Amino acid sequence: MKKFAKLLSMVLAVAMVLTMFVGAFEYKDDAAIDEDKAEAVYAVYDWAVMQGNDKGEFNPKGLLTRDEMSKIMYALKEVGLDVASYYGGFLSVFTDAAKVPNWSKNYMGYAYIQNIFIGNDQKQINALGNLSYVQAAIVLLRAMGMENANNTYKVGDVEYNRYEGPKWFNNAVADGITNKLFEDLDISDFKANITREDVAVMIYNAVSTNKAKFKVADKMNDIVVGTETKDKVDYFELADGTLYPIGDLKVADYIGKEVEFSMEDKEIVSTIKVVNSTSIDTTIGAIVIKDGELKVGSDVIVKKADLSKYSAYVFQNGAIDEENIEIGTEKNAAGTKTNLYGWLDVEANRTGFDFQNATVIVNSGKKIISIVYNPVVFVNTANVVVKPEVDGKVLTGKYQVTLPDGVTVYVPELINELPNNTWLAVSLNGDTAEIVGFPKIVDISKLSATKKGSGVNAVYSFTVDGSTAINVADVASAFVYSKDYQNITDETLYNALAGTGKNILVFEDKIIGLDSQVSQDVSIAVVLDYVSSYSGGIEYVTMDAIVDGALTQLTAKADAITGLAVGKVYVIDYADADDGDVKKGDMTLTLDSNFSDGYAVKQFVTALGEITLNKASADRTVSLTGKTLIGYDVQTNTVFDVNNLVVIGDSAKLDGKNIYKGALSVAISQHAVIVLYDIGE
């Protein structure tokens, strides 16, 4: 996790500097925290009272010193993170004042003048001594005002404060029980040293039962409505205008959702987390308001009795399309999008719109319905203009892509390295686009079609290879960015079977057009490198790869990849059903069969339709029919056109230039032939 640029000055319950982390926070030693104490441990984190060490550890079974407790009490009782410097001077009354660490002098001084720590009969403050359960209780009880001038007792003629004298122990334990400080704790010896997680529980109990006596950080709850960049720092923007640093968080995990974090004295003191939000992945066409209820398909999401309590946000392409509108149960008079019913009605009538994926988010706390819709559009590299983004004189790593309709978006992938006339499926998110797949060119001869009825009553159905159903999407030009795109309907597709010289363009199970390119029944990826990351508890893998002969980057869920390894060949597909964390439509990578590598090239001329290989003095001839040819220069990290490679005898030429034959090696699989050129250092 990336750390906040600003280090908060609050010293933690151990003598270390607090480092705030951006992210869905979890201590690195979370497994060591007792399950029934975790709520308290993370509550005191949110309150900026106990936040572990600079390694992200809480050390739940560790013991607590008196000066550490003084810092905790300052955080509980005072607003702000800086302790006044003059407090330390009050410690001069103690004989062991010199033993108090510099970092805690002011906190111990504060605790003394506030009657939290008063020292012993020998005039010692014992800053580094461990705290027992009963002593921790006394500290909290004093902070709650339980020991005062009206709450003393006498033994003979001697008057004692409540937690002094011969009855101090019994009084402290009795008051701790009365004030519920020991709830959820199993204490067999109140004089034993208290652990850090048990201190957290006692603090949690104290604040829960007597919050007015403490000043903990305030919680912020609101809806994430967008992002903003300020002084080159990216922030989440909440509905009330509050900004929260994004750090390395994934925007898609938060947009449209109710979130919570803590602030103290206008400073952010905790991580952000999603609360009161339920997400339903669906399609736009499945979201309906019918019979006074909000439904996804036939499932009721918000009942009729509650619908009027909700308002709605609609996010499209990463930005707000409609803000805080009524839900509504019918069109408004103007027939526009001023309520959610009207928005759905207008959008659902757009051609091809209903198959597009969307997420419905029910924020039950704020009574907000969010619909997050990042359309998948289809674009051909022949129709885009790519320019690298430059900040000053430095390349940012982003590329500006201008689509045929003039829209400019950014992509992290190097689209300019993809071959011309390559179809891409791209998900738009604001001004940024992410490549989510590669539509396939499928031989139209593999398409079977039936037609029942005629004219406007005609009903068509389509299959590929007699088994795989294809749902034809009448995709509007809004979703296909190509100058030469032929809008496809059931009728035009059916008529195309008569012989247009075109093949069908397919993404997942949708026919999105007709194309004159040579069919490519499977998409092939060769993994060059990869890195894992986690989001929402799900492991994702980002891979540098060669996809169908072009360098690019892929991201897929780890569970959707079989046998991940560098140098292996994978068939790209899309899940046809939910399976655990892998959802229908997610990209899948399946290890290609019959993989073998380490071959030398004996003869290669693509016009011959085969390649002759040699391994361990044995020749092998491999047909190139039906295989994707991939050429990769290891040293320069570039791809080359294998069709321009000629190897005959001892001669090897690429693009008409002599190359070193001994630097060539070949890997083969069922669907691919990969030629590597590695000249070495």
C-alpha positions as CSV (number, residue, x, y, z in Angstrom):
1,M,0.0,0.0,0.0
2,K,1.1,3.5,-0.7
3,K,1.5,5.7,2.4
4,F,-0.1,9.1,2.9
5,A,2.4,11.8,1.9
6,K,1.7,13.4,5.3
7,L,2.8,11.5,8.4
8,L,0.5,12.3,11.3
9,S,2.4,13.4,14.4
10,M,0.5,11.3,16.8
11,V,2.7,8.8,18.6
12,L,0.9,5.4,18.8
13,A,0.2,3.3,21.8
14,V,3.8,2.1,21.3
15,A,6.5,4.8,20.9
16,M,6.5,5.0,17.2
17,V,5.4,7.5,14.6
18,L,1.9,6.9,13.2
19,T,1.9,6.2,9.5
20,M,-1.4,6.3,7.8
21,F,-2.1,3.8,5.0
22,V,-4.5,4.4,2.1
23,G,-6.6,1.3,1.5
24,A,-9.1,-1.1,3.0
25,F,-7.0,-1.3,6.1
26,E,-6.1,-4.5,7.9
27,Y,-3.2,-5.0,10.3
28,K,-0.5,-7.4,9.0
29,D,-0.8,-9.4,12.2
30,D,-4.7,-9.4,12.0
31,A,-4.7,-13.2,12.4
32,A,-3.2,-12.8,15.9
33,I,-6.1,-10.6,17.0
34,D,-8.8,-12.5,18.9
35,E,-11.9,-12.7,16.7
36,D,-14.2,-11.3,19.4
37,K,-11.9,-8.4,20.0
38,A,-11.3,-7.3,16.4
39,E,-14.2,-4.9,16.3
40,A,-12.8,-3.0,19.2
41,V,-9.2,-3.1,17.8
42,Y,-10.4,-1.5,14.5
43,A,-12.7,0.9,16.2
44,V,-9.8,2.5,18.2
45,Y,-7.9,2.6,14.9
46,D,-10.7,4.6,13.3
47,W,-10.8,6.9,16.3
48,A,-7.1,7.6,15.9
49,V,-6.5,6.3,19.4
50,M,-4.4,3.1,18.8
51,Q,-3.1,2.6,15.3
52,G,-0.3,0.1,15.6
53,N,3.3,0.6,14.6
54,D,5.0,1.8,11.4
55,K,5.2,-1.7,10.1
56,G,1.4,-2.0,10.0
57,E,1.3,-4.3,13.0
58,F,-0.9,-4.0,16.1
59,N,0.9,-6.5,18.4
60,P,-2.4,-7.6,20.1
61,K,-0.7,-9.7,22.8
62,G,1.9,-7.2,23.6
63,L,1.9,-5.3,26.9
64,L,1.2,-1.6,27.5
65,T,3.4,0.9,29.4
66,R,2.1,3.8,31.4
67,D,3.5,6.4,29.1
68,E,1.9,4.7,26.1
69,M,-1.4,4.8,28.0
70,S,-0.9,8.5,28.7
71,K,-0.7,9.1,24.9
72,I,-3.9,7.1,24.4
73,M,-5.7,9.2,27.0
74,Y,-4.6,12.4,25.4
75,A,-6.0,11.1,22.0
76,L,-9.2,10.2,23.8
77,K,-9.7,13.4,25.7
78,E,-8.3,16.2,23.4
79,V,-9.1,17.3,19.8
80,G,-6.0,17.5,17.6
81,L,-2.8,15.5,17.5
82,D,-0.2,17.8,19.0
83,V,0.3,18.0,22.7
84,A,1.4,21.4,24.2
85,S,5.1,21.5,25.0
86,Y,4.8,22.9,28.5
87,Y,3.1,19.8,29.9
88,G,6.5,18.0,30.4
89,G,7.6,20.6,33.0
90,F,5.0,19.3,35.5
91,L,6.9,16.0,35.9
92,S,9.7,17.7,38.0
93,V,7.8,16.7,41.1
94,F,8.7,13.1,40.5
95,T,12.0,11.5,41.5
96,D,12.1,9.4,38.3
97,A,11.2,12.2,35.9
98,A,14.6,11.8,34.1
99,K,13.5,8.2,33.1
100,V,10.5,9.4,31.1
101,P,11.3,9.1,27.4
102,N,11.4,12.4,25.5
103,W,8.6,11.5,23.2
104,S,6.2,10.9,26.1
105,K,7.2,13.7,28.5
106,N,4.4,16.0,27.5
107,Y,1.8,13.2,27.5
108,M,2.8,12.1,30.9
109,G,2.7,15.7,32.1
110,Y,-0.7,16.1,30.7
111,A,-1.9,12.8,32.4
112,Y,-0.5,14.1,35.7
113,I,-2.2,17.5,35.7
114,Q,-5.5,15.8,34.6
115,N,-5.3,13.4,37.6
116,I,-5.0,10.4,35.3
117,F,-1.6,9.3,36.6
118,I,-0.8,10.7,40.0
119,G,2.3,8.7,40.9
120,N,3.0,6.5,44.0
121,D,3.9,7.2,47.6
122,Q,7.6,7.3,46.7
123,K,6.9,10.2,44.3
124,Q,7.5,8.1,41.2
125,I,5.5,8.2,38.0
126,N,7.0,4.9,36.6
127,A,6.5,5.9,33.0
128,L,8.0,2.6,31.6
129,G,6.1,0.3,34.0
130,N,3.5,-2.0,32.5
131,L,-0.1,-1.4,33.2
132,S,-2.4,-3.9,34.8
133,Y,-6.1,-4.5,34.1
134,V,-7.2,-2.7,37.2
135,Q,-4.8,0.2,36.6
136,A,-6.1,0.6,33.0
137,A,-9.6,0.6,34.5
138,I,-8.7,3.3,36.9
139,V,-7.2,5.5,34.1
140,L,-10.5,5.2,32.2
141,L,-12.7,5.7,35.2
142,R,-10.8,8.9,36.2
143,A,-11.2,10.2,32.6
144,M,-15.0,9.5,33.0
145,G,-15.1,11.6,36.1
146,M,-15.7,8.7,38.5
147,E,-13.2,10.0,41.0
148,N,-14.0,13.4,42.3
149,A,-14.3,15.5,45.5
150,N,-17.8,14.1,46.1
151,N,-16.7,10.5,45.7
152,T,-14.3,9.8,48.6
153,Y,-14.4,7.4,51.5
154,K,-13.0,7.3,55.1
155,V,-11.1,4.7,57.0
156,G,-11.1,5.9,60.6
157,D,-10.2,9.5,60.5
158,V,-8.4,9.3,57.2
159,E,-10.2,10.3,54.0
160,Y,-9.1,8.8,50.7
161,N,-9.9,9.4,47.0
162,R,-11.9,6.6,45.6
163,Y,-9.0,4.8,43.9
164,E,-6.5,5.3,46.7
165,G,-6.1,3.8,50.2
166,P,-7.0,0.3,51.3
167,K,-10.2,0.0,49.2
168,W,-8.7,1.2,45.9
169,F,-8.7,-2.2,44.3
170,N,-12.3,-3.2,45.2
171,N,-13.6,0.2,44.3
172,A,-11.9,0.1,40.9
173,V,-13.1,-3.4,40.0
174,A,-16.6,-2.6,41.2
175,D,-16.8,0.6,39.2
176,G,-15.3,-1.1,36.1
177,I,-18.1,-3.7,36.3
178,T,-20.8,-1.1,36.8
179,N,-19.5,0.9,33.8
180,K,-19.2,-2.2,31.7
181,L,-15.5,-1.8,31.1
182,F,-14.8,-5.5,31.3
183,E,-17.5,-6.7,28.9
184,D,-16.2,-9.3,26.4
185,L,-13.1,-9.8,28.5
186,D,-12.2,-13.0,30.5
187,I,-10.1,-11.6,33.3
188,S,-8.8,-14.1,35.9
189,D,-6.4,-11.7,37.6
190,F,-7.1,-8.0,37.6
191,K,-3.5,-7.3,38.8
192,A,-2.0,-9.0,35.7
193,N,-0.5,-6.9,33.0
194,I,-3.0,-6.0,30.3
195,T,-2.5,-6.8,26.6
196,R,-3.0,-4.2,23.9
197,E,-6.1,-5.8,22.4
198,D,-7.7,-5.9,25.9
199,V,-6.9,-2.2,26.4
200,A,-8.7,-1.7,23.0
201,V,-11.7,-3.5,24.3
202,M,-11.8,-1.5,27.5
203,I,-11.5,1.8,25.6
204,Y,-14.3,0.6,23.2
205,N,-16.5,-0.2,26.1
206,A,-15.8,3.1,27.9
207,V,-16.6,5.2,24.8
208,S,-19.7,3.1,24.0
209,T,-21.2,3.6,27.5
210,N,-20.0,7.2,28.2
211,K,-19.2,8.8,24.8
212,A,-19.8,12.4,26.1
213,K,-16.7,12.1,28.3
214,F,-14.4,11.4,25.3
215,K,-13.4,13.2,22.1
216,V,-12.9,10.6,19.5
217,A,-12.6,11.2,15.8
218,D,-15.8,12.0,13.9
219,K,-16.9,9.6,11.2
220,M,-17.7,10.8,7.8
221,N,-20.4,8.9,5.8
222,D,-21.2,9.9,2.2
223,I,-21.4,8.7,-1.4
224,V,-18.3,8.7,-3.7
225,V,-19.5,10.7,-6.7
226,G,-16.3,11.1,-8.7
227,T,-12.6,11.9,-8.6
228,E,-10.7,15.1,-8.6
229,T,-7.0,15.9,-9.1
230,K,-5.6,18.7,-7.0
231,D,-1.9,19.6,-7.0
232,K,-1.2,16.4,-8.9
233,V,-2.8,14.3,-6.2
234,D,-5.8,12.1,-7.1
235,Y,-8.8,12.2,-4.7
236,F,-12.2,10.6,-4.3
237,E,-14.9,13.3,-4.3
238,L,-17.8,12.8,-1.9
239,A,-21.3,14.2,-2.5
240,D,-20.7,17.0,0.1
241,G,-17.4,18.0,-1.6
242,T,-15.0,16.3,0.9
243,L,-11.9,14.9,-0.8
244,Y,-10.1,11.7,0.2
245,P,-6.7,10.6,-1.3
246,I,-7.1,7.7,-3.7
247,G,-3.6,6.3,-3.3
248,D,-3.4,2.9,-4.8
249,L,-7.1,2.2,-4.4
250,K,-9.2,1.1,-7.4
251,V,-11.7,3.7,-8.3
252,A,-14.2,1.2,-9.6
253,D,-14.4,-0.4,-6.1
254,Y,-15.8,2.8,-4.6
255,I,-17.6,4.9,-7.2
256,G,-21.3,5.2,-6.3
257,K,-20.9,3.6,-2.9
258,E,-21.4,4.8,0.6
259,V,-18.1,5.1,2.4
260,E,-16.9,5.9,5.9
261,F,-13.7,7.3,7.3
262,S,-12.7,9.3,10.4
263,M,-11.6,12.9,10.7
264,E,-10.3,14.8,13.7
265,D,-9.6,18.5,13.8
266,K,-10.1,18.5,10.0
267,E,-7.4,15.8,9.5
268,I,-8.1,12.4,8.0
269,V,-7.1,9.8,10.6
270,S,-8.4,6.5,9.2
271,T,-8.7,4.5,6.0
272,I,-11.8,4.6,3.8
273,K,-14.1,1.7,3.8
274,V,-17.4,0.8,2.0
275,V,-20.4,0.6,4.4
276,N,-24.1,-0.1,4.0
277,S,-23.7,-0.9,0.3
278,T,-24.9,-4.0,-1.7
279,S,-23.8,-4.4,-5.3
280,I,-25.6,-6.4,-8.0
281,D,-23.9,-7.0,-11.3
282,T,-26.4,-7.1,-14.2
283,T,-27.2,-5.5,-17.5
284,I,-28.9,-2.2,-18.1
285,G,-31.8,-4.0,-19.8
286,A,-32.5,-6.0,-16.7
287,I,-33.0,-2.9,-14.4
288,V,-36.7,-2.0,-14.3
289,I,-39.1,0.0,-12.2
290,K,-42.3,-2.0,-12.3
291,D,-45.3,-2.3,-10.0
292,G,-43.8,0.4,-7.8
293,E,-40.7,-1.6,-7.1
294,L,-37.1,-1.5,-8.3
295,K,-36.2,-4.8,-9.8
296,V,-33.2,-6.5,-11.4
297,G,-34.9,-9.1,-13.7
298,S,-37.6,-10.7,-11.5
299,D,-35.7,-10.0,-8.2
300,V,-37.1,-7.1,-6.1
301,I,-34.2,-4.8,-5.0
302,V,-36.3,-2.1,-3.3
303,K,-39.8,-2.7,-2.2
304,K,-42.7,-0.5,-3.0
305,A,-43.1,0.8,0.6
306,D,-39.4,1.9,0.6
307,L,-39.0,3.2,-3.0
308,S,-40.0,6.8,-2.2
309,K,-37.3,7.0,0.5
310,Y,-34.5,6.6,-2.0
311,S,-33.0,8.9,-4.6
312,A,-30.5,8.0,-7.3
313,Y,-27.2,8.7,-8.9
314,V,-26.3,7.5,-12.3
315,F,-22.6,7.2,-13.3
316,Q,-21.7,6.7,-17.0
317,N,-18.2,6.6,-18.3
318,G,-16.9,7.3,-14.8
319,A,-18.8,10.6,-14.4
320,I,-22.2,11.6,-13.0
321,D,-24.9,11.4,-15.7
322,E,-27.7,12.1,-13.3
323,E,-27.2,13.5,-9.7
324,N,-29.5,12.9,-6.7
325,I,-32.7,12.4,-8.8
326,E,-36.0,10.9,-7.7
327,I,-36.6,7.3,-8.4
328,G,-40.1,7.8,-9.9
329,T,-42.5,5.2,-11.1
330,E,-43.5,6.7,-14.4
331,K,-42.2,9.0,-17.1
332,N,-42.2,12.7,-16.3
333,A,-44.3,15.0,-18.5
334,A,-41.3,15.9,-20.7
335,G,-40.3,12.3,-21.2
336,T,-36.7,13.1,-20.2
337,K,-34.3,11.7,-17.6
338,T,-35.3,13.8,-14.6
339,N,-36.1,10.7,-12.6
340,L,-34.6,7.2,-12.6
341,Y,-37.6,5.7,-14.3
342,G,-37.2,8.2,-17.2
343,W,-33.5,7.6,-17.4
344,L,-33.9,3.8,-17.7
345,D,-36.7,4.3,-20.2
346,V,-34.6,6.6,-22.5
347,E,-31.5,4.5,-22.3
348,A,-33.2,1.1,-22.7
349,N,-34.6,2.3,-26.0
350,R,-31.2,2.9,-27.4
351,T,-30.4,0.2,-29.9
352,G,-28.3,-2.6,-28.5
353,F,-28.1,-0.9,-25.1
354,D,-29.7,-3.7,-23.0
355,F,-26.8,-6.2,-23.3
356,Q,-24.3,-3.8,-21.7
357,N,-23.1,-4.6,-18.2
358,A,-24.0,-2.4,-15.3
359,T,-23.9,-2.5,-11.5
360,V,-26.8,-1.5,-9.3
361,I,-25.6,-0.4,-5.8
362,V,-28.1,-0.1,-3.0
363,N,-26.8,2.2,-0.3
364,S,-29.2,1.5,2.6
365,G,-27.6,4.0,5.0
366,K,-27.9,7.1,2.8
367,K,-30.9,5.7,0.9
368,I,-29.2,6.2,-2.4
369,I,-29.5,3.9,-5.5
370,S,-26.4,4.2,-7.7
371,I,-26.2,2.8,-11.2
372,V,-22.7,2.5,-12.5
373,Y,-22.5,1.9,-16.2
374,N,-19.2,1.9,-18.1
375,P,-20.1,0.9,-21.6
376,V,-18.0,-1.6,-23.6
377,V,-17.3,-0.1,-27.0
378,F,-15.7,-1.8,-30.0
379,V,-12.9,-0.1,-31.9
380,N,-10.6,-1.0,-34.7
381,T,-7.0,0.1,-34.6
382,A,-7.3,1.3,-38.2
383,N,-9.7,4.0,-37.1
384,V,-7.9,5.5,-34.1
385,V,-5.2,8.1,-33.7
386,V,-2.8,7.5,-30.9
387,K,-0.5,10.0,-29.3
388,P,1.6,9.6,-26.1
389,E,0.8,11.9,-23.3
390,V,3.6,14.2,-22.2
391,D,3.8,16.1,-18.9
392,G,6.4,18.8,-19.5
393,K,9.1,16.8,-21.3
394,V,8.3,13.5,-19.6
395,L,6.2,10.7,-21.0
396,T,3.5,9.8,-18.5
397,G,2.9,6.2,-19.8
398,K,-0.6,7.1,-20.9
399,Y,-1.7,7.3,-24.5
400,Q,-4.3,9.6,-25.9
401,V,-6.6,7.8,-28.3
402,T,-8.9,9.7,-30.5
403,L,-11.9,7.7,-31.7
404,P,-13.6,8.1,-35.1
405,D,-16.3,10.3,-33.6
406,G,-13.7,12.7,-32.2
407,V,-13.9,11.5,-28.6
408,T,-10.5,11.4,-26.9
409,V,-9.8,8.9,-24.1
410,Y,-6.6,7.6,-22.4
411,V,-5.4,4.0,-22.4
412,P,-2.6,2.5,-20.4
413,E,-2.0,-0.1,-23.1
414,L,0.1,0.7,-26.1
415,I,-2.6,0.5,-28.8
416,N,-0.1,1.9,-31.3
417,E,1.9,-1.4,-31.0
418,L,-1.1,-3.5,-32.0
419,P,-1.3,-4.5,-35.7
420,N,-3.5,-2.4,-37.9
421,N,-7.0,-3.6,-38.4
422,T,-7.3,-5.2,-35.0
423,W,-10.6,-5.2,-33.2
424,L,-10.6,-4.2,-29.5
425,A,-13.3,-4.3,-26.8
426,V,-12.7,-1.3,-24.6
427,S,-14.4,-0.3,-21.3
428,L,-14.8,3.4,-20.9
429,N,-14.4,4.9,-17.5
430,G,-14.5,8.7,-17.7
431,D,-11.5,9.8,-19.8
432,T,-9.8,6.5,-19.4
433,A,-10.3,3.3,-21.4
434,E,-9.3,-0.2,-20.5
435,I,-8.9,-3.0,-23.0
436,V,-11.1,-5.8,-21.8
437,G,-10.9,-8.2,-24.7
438,F,-10.4,-8.8,-28.4
439,P,-13.4,-9.6,-30.5
440,K,-12.9,-12.6,-32.7
441,I,-13.3,-12.9,-36.4
442,V,-15.2,-16.2,-37.0
443,D,-15.6,-17.8,-40.4
444,I,-19.2,-17.2,-41.5
445,S,-19.4,-20.7,-42.8
446,K,-19.5,-21.9,-39.2
447,L,-22.7,-19.9,-38.6
448,S,-26.0,-21.7,-38.8
449,A,-29.2,-19.7,-38.9
450,T,-33.0,-20.4,-38.9
451,K,-35.8,-18.0,-39.7
452,K,-39.4,-18.4,-38.6
453,G,-42.1,-16.2,-40.0
454,S,-41.7,-13.2,-42.3
455,G,-41.5,-9.5,-42.4
456,V,-41.9,-7.8,-39.0
457,N,-42.9,-11.1,-37.5
458,A,-39.7,-12.9,-38.5
459,V,-37.8,-14.6,-35.7
460,Y,-34.1,-15.6,-36.2
461,S,-31.8,-17.8,-34.2
462,F,-28.1,-18.5,-34.7
463,T,-25.5,-21.1,-33.6
464,V,-21.9,-21.7,-34.3
465,D,-20.6,-25.2,-35.0
466,G,-24.1,-26.4,-34.3
467,S,-23.8,-26.0,-30.6
468,T,-22.7,-22.6,-29.2
469,A,-25.6,-20.2,-29.1
470,I,-24.9,-16.7,-30.3
471,N,-27.2,-13.9,-29.1
472,V,-27.2,-11.3,-31.8
473,A,-26.8,-7.8,-30.5
474,D,-28.1,-5.0,-32.7
475,V,-25.2,-2.8,-31.6
476,A,-25.7,0.9,-32.2
477,S,-23.0,3.0,-33.7
478,A,-22.6,4.5,-30.2
479,F,-20.8,1.3,-29.2
480,V,-18.8,0.6,-32.4
481,Y,-16.1,3.1,-33.4
482,S,-15.2,2.3,-37.0
483,K,-15.6,4.3,-40.2
484,D,-16.5,1.3,-42.2
485,Y,-18.7,-0.5,-39.6
486,Q,-21.8,-2.2,-41.0
487,N,-24.5,-2.1,-38.4
488,I,-25.8,-5.7,-38.0
489,T,-29.3,-6.9,-37.4
490,D,-30.7,-10.4,-37.3
491,E,-32.0,-9.8,-40.8
492,T,-28.8,-8.5,-42.3
493,L,-26.8,-11.3,-40.6
494,Y,-29.2,-13.9,-42.0
495,N,-28.9,-12.4,-45.5
496,A,-25.1,-12.3,-45.2
497,L,-25.1,-16.1,-45.2
498,A,-25.9,-15.9,-49.0
499,G,-22.2,-14.9,-49.5
500,T,-20.9,-11.4,-48.9
501,G,-17.2,-12.4,-48.5
502,K,-17.4,-11.3,-44.9
503,N,-16.9,-13.1,-41.6
504,I,-18.7,-12.5,-38.4
505,L,-17.3,-10.3,-35.6
506,V,-18.0,-11.8,-32.2
507,F,-17.4,-10.6,-28.6
508,E,-18.2,-13.1,-25.8
509,D,-21.6,-14.4,-27.1
510,K,-22.6,-11.4,-29.1
511,I,-22.3,-10.9,-32.8
512,I,-21.4,-7.2,-33.2
513,G,-20.7,-7.0,-36.9
514,L,-19.4,-8.3,-40.2
515,D,-15.8,-8.1,-41.2
516,S,-13.8,-9.0,-44.2
517,Q,-10.7,-10.2,-42.3
518,V,-9.5,-13.8,-42.2
519,S,-11.2,-15.7,-39.4
520,Q,-9.5,-16.2,-36.2
521,D,-11.3,-18.8,-34.1
522,V,-9.3,-18.4,-30.9
523,S,-7.3,-15.6,-29.3
524,I,-3.9,-16.6,-28.1
525,A,-1.8,-15.0,-25.4
526,V,1.9,-15.7,-24.5
527,V,2.6,-14.5,-21.0
528,L,5.9,-12.6,-20.7
529,D,5.7,-11.3,-17.1
530,Y,3.0,-10.9,-14.5
531,V,2.3,-9.3,-11.1
532,S,-0.5,-10.0,-8.6
533,S,-2.6,-7.5,-6.6
534,Y,-5.7,-7.7,-4.5
535,S,-8.9,-5.7,-4.7
536,G,-12.0,-6.4,-2.6
537,G,-10.4,-9.7,-1.4
538,I,-10.0,-11.0,-4.9
539,E,-6.6,-11.7,-6.4
540,Y,-6.0,-10.1,-9.9
541,V,-3.1,-10.8,-12.2
542,T,-1.8,-8.1,-14.6
543,M,0.2,-9.7,-17.4
544,D,2.6,-8.3,-20.0
545,A,1.7,-10.6,-22.9
546,I,1.7,-11.1,-26.6
547,V,-1.9,-11.4,-27.7
548,D,-2.6,-12.6,-31.3
549,G,0.9,-11.4,-32.3
550,A,0.8,-8.0,-30.5
551,L,2.3,-6.7,-27.3
552,T,-0.3,-5.6,-24.8
553,Q,-1.3,-5.9,-21.1
554,L,-4.0,-8.1,-19.8
555,T,-5.7,-8.2,-16.3
556,A,-7.7,-11.2,-15.2
557,K,-8.8,-12.7,-11.9
558,A,-6.3,-15.3,-10.7
559,D,-9.0,-17.9,-10.4
560,A,-9.8,-17.4,-14.1
561,I,-6.2,-18.5,-15.2
562,T,-5.1,-22.1,-15.3
563,G,-1.4,-22.9,-14.7
564,L,0.0,-19.4,-14.8
565,A,3.7,-19.3,-15.8
566,V,5.9,-17.1,-17.9
567,G,6.5,-18.3,-21.4
568,K,3.4,-20.4,-21.6
569,V,0.6,-20.2,-24.2
570,Y,-3.0,-19.5,-23.2
571,V,-6.3,-19.5,-25.0
572,I,-8.4,-16.4,-24.2
573,D,-12.1,-16.8,-23.7
574,Y,-14.9,-15.5,-21.5
575,A,-16.7,-17.4,-18.7
576,D,-20.1,-18.5,-19.7
577,A,-21.4,-18.9,-16.1
578,D,-20.6,-17.7,-12.6
579,D,-18.0,-19.9,-10.8
580,G,-17.0,-18.5,-7.4
581,D,-15.2,-15.1,-7.8
582,V,-15.2,-15.7,-11.6
583,K,-18.4,-14.2,-13.0
584,K,-20.1,-14.7,-16.3
585,G,-18.3,-12.7,-19.0
586,D,-15.0,-12.5,-17.1
587,M,-11.9,-13.0,-19.2
588,T,-10.4,-16.5,-18.8
589,L,-7.0,-17.8,-19.8
590,T,-6.7,-21.6,-20.3
591,L,-3.3,-23.2,-20.8
592,D,-3.0,-24.3,-24.4
593,S,-2.5,-28.0,-24.9
594,N,0.4,-29.9,-26.4
595,F,2.9,-27.2,-25.4
596,S,6.6,-27.9,-26.0
597,D,9.6,-25.6,-26.4
598,G,13.4,-25.6,-27.0
599,Y,13.3,-26.4,-30.7
600,A,15.9,-25.1,-33.2
601,V,14.7,-23.9,-36.6
602,K,15.9,-26.1,-39.4
603,Q,13.7,-24.7,-42.2
604,F,11.0,-22.1,-42.2
605,V,9.2,-20.6,-45.2
606,T,5.6,-19.7,-44.5
607,A,4.6,-20.2,-48.2
608,L,5.3,-23.9,-47.6
609,G,2.7,-24.0,-44.8
610,E,5.0,-25.8,-42.4
611,I,8.1,-25.4,-40.3
612,T,10.8,-28.0,-39.8
613,L,12.3,-28.1,-36.3
614,N,15.1,-29.9,-34.6
615,K,15.6,-31.1,-31.0
616,A,18.1,-33.6,-29.7
617,S,19.1,-34.4,-33.3
618,A,15.5,-35.4,-34.2
619,D,13.7,-33.5,-36.9
620,R,10.0,-32.6,-36.6
621,T,7.7,-31.0,-39.2
622,V,4.8,-28.9,-37.9
623,S,1.9,-27.7,-40.1
624,L,1.1,-24.0,-39.8
625,T,-2.5,-24.5,-40.6
626,G,-4.8,-23.2,-37.9
627,K,-2.0,-21.8,-35.8
628,T,-1.3,-18.3,-34.7
629,L,2.3,-17.3,-35.7
630,I,4.1,-15.1,-33.1
631,G,7.6,-13.6,-33.4
632,Y,9.3,-12.1,-30.3
633,D,12.7,-10.4,-30.0
634,V,13.7,-11.1,-26.4
635,Q,16.3,-8.4,-26.1
636,T,14.4,-5.5,-27.6
637,N,11.0,-6.7,-26.2
638,T,9.4,-6.2,-29.6
639,V,7.3,-8.5,-31.8
640,F,8.1,-9.2,-35.5
641,D,6.2,-10.5,-38.4
642,V,7.0,-14.2,-38.7
643,N,5.8,-14.2,-42.2
644,N,8.9,-12.2,-43.1
645,L,11.2,-14.8,-41.6
646,V,13.0,-17.2,-44.0
647,V,15.3,-20.0,-42.8
648,I,16.9,-22.2,-45.4
649,G,20.1,-24.2,-44.6
650,D,22.5,-22.1,-42.6
651,S,20.9,-18.8,-43.8
652,A,18.3,-16.9,-41.8
653,K,16.7,-13.6,-42.9
654,L,14.1,-11.4,-41.3
655,D,12.6,-8.6,-43.4
656,G,15.3,-9.3,-46.0
657,K,18.2,-8.8,-43.6
658,N,20.6,-11.5,-42.3
659,I,20.1,-12.6,-38.7
660,Y,21.9,-15.1,-36.6
661,K,20.1,-18.5,-37.0
662,G,21.5,-19.8,-33.8
663,A,19.5,-17.1,-31.9
664,L,16.2,-18.6,-33.1
665,S,14.2,-21.0,-31.0
666,V,10.6,-22.2,-31.3
667,A,7.8,-23.2,-28.9
668,I,4.7,-24.8,-30.2
669,S,1.2,-25.6,-28.8
670,Q,-2.1,-26.7,-30.3
671,H,-3.0,-23.2,-31.5
672,A,0.4,-21.4,-31.8
673,V,3.9,-21.3,-33.1
674,I,6.1,-18.9,-31.2
675,V,9.5,-18.0,-32.8
676,L,11.9,-16.4,-30.3
677,Y,15.0,-14.4,-31.3
678,D,17.4,-14.0,-28.4
679,I,20.9,-12.7,-29.4
680,G,22.0,-12.6,-25.8
681,E,23.9,-9.9,-23.9
